[in-house]
Amino acid sequence: MTPLRKRMIEDLQLKRYSPATQTAYLHAVGQLARHCDKSPALITEEELRRYFLHLTQVRRCAPGTLRVSLSAIRFCFGVTLQRPWPTLGLLRPGKERKLPVVLSQEEVRAILGRVRVPVYRACLGTIYACGLRISEGTALQVGNVDSQRMVVRVRGKGNKERQVPLAQPTLERLRSFWKLHRSRPWLFPAAWQPRGWCQEGPVTVDNVQEAFRWALRESGVAKAATVHSLRHSYATHLLEAGVSLPLIQEILGHTSPRTTAIYTHLTAQVRAQVIQPLDALTRDL
C-alpha cells in the first residue's frame, strides 16, 4: 500500500465515511491514477481537467458515476493532498430522476417464496419487513432486536442510528431462524451461507444479491427488481396503508423529505385517481 493510499484511507476514516463509500472513493482515485499512469500526487491540474473531459466526452459516464468520481477526486486532492484546485469546481454532473421499481405485495411474496437457503430467506424477509438497505440488513446483530419495545436498531448511512418498527410475524421468523444457528453476534451469520461454512462475520452483500436474482428469475416476476426494490416497495406499501410521509421518512432514515416524497407518485391511490378521467378522455378515440 502506498503512503498516499494509506493517508487517504485514514482521512476517510477520520471523516467517518462508511466502508462502502471508502471503497468507492479509493476505486475512483485508482482509476484516475491508472488513466494518467502516475500517482495522484504527481498529477497536474491540467491533467486532471483532461481526465474529467475524458469521463464526460469519451466514456460518457452516467451522472451517478460522475458524481462518485468527482466526490472521490475532490476528497483526495482537497483533503488528503491539500490542493483545492479551481478545476475541481468546474464539473457539474447532471441529476438523474428515475422512478424506482416497486413490487406489489403479491410479487414480494412470490420472490421471497423462491429463496431456498434459510439465511438468505431470513435476511431478505427482514430487509423488506423493516425497509432496510441491503448493507443495513446484512450487518444486523442479535442485540439490535428489541423484542420488548418491538423495534430494530439500525446503523445506516453516515453512521446514523435509527429505530424501525418490528412486526410480530417478523420477530417470530427471526426467533425461528435464531434457533437454527444460535450464533452471536450476527443475526445472519456467514457460516450459514452454502459457500461460506468457514467464514466469520455476517452474510455477504454479494451473496444476498445473487440469492435475490435467482429467486426473481424463478418467480417469473418480469420487473428489473433488485434487493433495494424491497425497500422501495416497503415504503410504497406503507404509504398505501395510510402511514404518513414524515413517519415513513423517519423509518427509512431519509435526511430530506423530498427523497421520501417520490413514493407519492407510485401508490395505487394515485393511479386510481387517474383511471376514471383517463377512461373518459379516451373512450371515443
N, C-alpha and C positions, 0 to 999 in steps of 0.2 A: 504494500500500500504506500502510495506516495505521500509525502508530508502535506501537500495541498489537499488531497482527498481526506486525509485524517483530520486536518483542520476544519474542512467543510462539514464533515460528519459531526465533529464536536460542536460547531456553531449551530447546526440544525438541532442537535440535542439540547443545547442551551436555550434555544428558542422554543423548545417543547413541540417540535413538529412530530407528527405521527410517523411510525416506521414506514408506512406506505408512501407518504409524501417524501420522506428521506430517500427511499429507493428511486422514486420517480425523478427527483431532482438530480441525484447522482447519475442516473442513466442519461438525462438530458444534457448534463455538462460533459459526460463522457462522449456523447455523440458530437458535440462541438469540438472536443479535443481530437477525435478521430478525423473529422472533416478537415480541420486545419493541420493535422499531423504534428501537433505540438501541445505542450502543456498549456492550460488556460492562462497561467501566469505569464506566458510569453506572447499571447495573442494581443494584437494591437486593436485599437478602436475601429480602424478601417476594416480589418479582417472580420471583426465582429459584425460590422454593418453589412459586409458582403454575405456573411453567413445568414443573417436574417433575410436578405434578399433571396438567397438560395431556398430557404424554407418556404417563402411566400410565392416566389415566381417559378421555381423549378420543381420543387417537391409538392407545392400547392397543399401544404398541410391544412388539416381541418382546424377551425378556430380553437377547439379544445386542446389539440396537440400544440398549437402555437402558444396558448396561454401557459401550459405547463413548461414549455421550453423557455419562454420569456421569464417566467417567475423564477425558474431554476438558475438561469444565467444572471438575472438581476441579483439573486441572492449570492451567487458565487463571487461576482465582481463587486457588488455593493457592500456586502457584509464581510466575506472571507478575505477578499483581496483589497478591500477598501478603495475601489475605483468606480465611483458613481458617474460613469461617463454619460454625456448627453444622448448618445446613440441608444442607450437603454430606455429612453423615454419616447423614442420615435414610433416603435411598433405598437399598433392598437388592433389586436385580434378582434374580428367581428364576433358578435354574440349569436349563438345558435339558440333557437327556441323550438325544441322538439317536444311534442306531447309524448308522455311515457306510455309504454304498453301496459294496459290494465286487463287483468284476467277476471272473469266472472267467478263467483263463489264455486259454481259447479266445475269450472275449469281448474281452479286451485285444487279442489278435491281430486279431480281426475289425475292431475300431475303428481301430487304428493302420494296418491294411492299407488303409483307405479314405482316409488322409491323402495327398493327391497332391503338395502343394508340398514339395520336399525339405527346406527349412529347418524347416518345422513337423513333418514326419515325424521328422527327426533330433532335434529338441528334445523332442517328446512321448515318443519312444522312450527318450531318456536320462532324462527325468523318471520314467518307470516303472522303468527298469532300475536306477536309483540311489535310488529312493524320495524324490524331491525335491519341495519345494513349487514352485509354478509360478514364483514370483519368484526362487527359487534356480536353477532350470533356465535361465530366460531370461538370467540375469546371468552364466552361466558364461563364463570366459575360457579361451583356449587354454592358458595357463600353469597352469590349475587341474588339468589332466590329467597325472598322474604315471604314465607307462606302465611305468617301471622297477619301481615298487612296486605297480602296479595299484590305485591309489586315485584318487579325485577330491576335491580340497579344496573345501569348500563353506562359504560365509559365510551363516549363517542368521539366525533371529530374535535380536534383541538384539545383533547384530553378532558373534555367536559363531561361531567357525570349527570345523568338524569334518571328518573324513575318512570317505568312504564307499567300500566296495569296488567295484572296476570289473571287470566280466566281460569276458573276451576278445572275445566277439561284439560287445559294445557298443563296445569300443575299435576294432575293425575297422570298424564302421559310422561311428564318428566320424572315423576316418582317411579313409575313402572320401569323406565329406562335406567334410572339410577340403581334399581335393584339388580339389574343385569351386570353392572360393572363395579359399583361402589369404589370408584377411583377418584380420589381427590388430587388436585383441586379443581380439575377441569370438568365441566358439565358434559362436554362431548369429547372424550379423550381420543387422541390419535391411535392409541393401542387398539381401538375397535375398528379402524379402517382395514379393509381387506388387504391393502398393500402396505400396511403400516404397523404390524404387530409389535415391532421392537421400538417404535418411536415414542418419545416422550413429548408432552405438551398436548395442545388441542388439535382437533382435525384441521387439515389444511384447507385454505380457501379454494385452491385449485381443485382438490378432490370433491369438495361440496358442489362447486360449479359443474364439474363433469357429471356428478350424480344427477343434478337437475337437468342437464342437457339430455342425458339418456332417458330420464323419466318423461321429459317433454316429447321426445320422439315417440316413445312407446304409448303415450296418452292419446296421440292423434290431434292434439290441440294445434291448430295452424296459426300460431302467432309467434312473432320473433321475441319471445319472452326470455328473460334471464332471471337469475336469483333476485336481482333488485326489483323485478316486476312484482314480486311478492309484497315488498314494502309499498310500492305504488298502489297495489290492489287493496292492501290493508287500509290505507288512508282513504281511498275512494269508497270502500265498503262502510267505513265508519261514518263518512260524510252522508252517505245514502241512508244510514240508520238514524240520522238526526244528531250526531255528535257535532258540537260547534267547531268552527275552523280554528279559533285560538287554542282550544284544548288539543286538537289534532297536531297543531304546530308544536305545542309543548311536548307531546308524546314523542313526536318524530325528532325533536331536538333541532328544529329549524331556527336559525337566527332571525331571518326575515319572514314576515307574514306573506310576502309576495311569492316565496318559494312554495308555501303550502297552498296558496290561492289557485295554483294550476289545477288542483283536483276539482275545483268547482266547475271546470269545463268538461269533466269526464263522467259525471254522475248520470244515473238513469233518469233522475228527475229532470235534469237539463234537457236530455234527449226527448223526453216525453212532452215537454213544453213546445217543442218544435214540430213534432209529428203532425198534430192536427192542422195547424196553419199550413204546413207544407203539403199535406194531402189536398187541402182546398186550393192551393196555388197551382197544383199540377194535375188536377182531376181532368180537365178538358184539353190538355195539350195533345 
